[in-house]
Amino acid sequence: MNKLVVLISESYQEMVNKVTWPSISSLQSSSWLVLVASLIFALFIGLIDLGFENIMTFFYDTF
């Protein structure tokens, strides 16, 4: 039980005193970057899926 208390205490001290937290504006800009990159990636994957669907439909209709 003592080890658990020491772990929690040290973890708390590290989070409060040693961690450098980003500013709100930095978090917002990073969030926008992740959102835009995710949308671009989703559109890219969607286009690839649409292309494969058309290719497979053409292939199956041919035979």
WOLINGI-V408745 format. One record per residue. N is the residue number from 1. NEAR is the number of other ideal C-beta (glycine too) atoms within 8 Angstrom. Layout:
N/NEAR, N/NEAR
//
This chain:
1/4, 2/5, 3/6, 4/7, 5/8, 6/8, 7/8, 8/8, 9/8, 10/8, 11/8, 12/8, 13/9, 14/9, 15/8, 16/7, 17/6, 18/6, 19/7, 20/3, 21/4, 22/6, 23/6, 24/5, 25/6, 26/8, 27/9, 28/8, 29/8, 30/9, 31/8, 32/8, 33/8, 34/8, 35/8, 36/8, 37/8, 38/8, 39/8, 40/8, 41/8, 42/8, 43/8, 44/8, 45/8, 46/8, 47/8, 48/8, 49/8, 50/8, 51/8, 52/8, 53/8, 54/8, 55/8, 56/8, 57/8, 58/8, 59/8, 60/7, 61/6, 62/5, 63/4
//
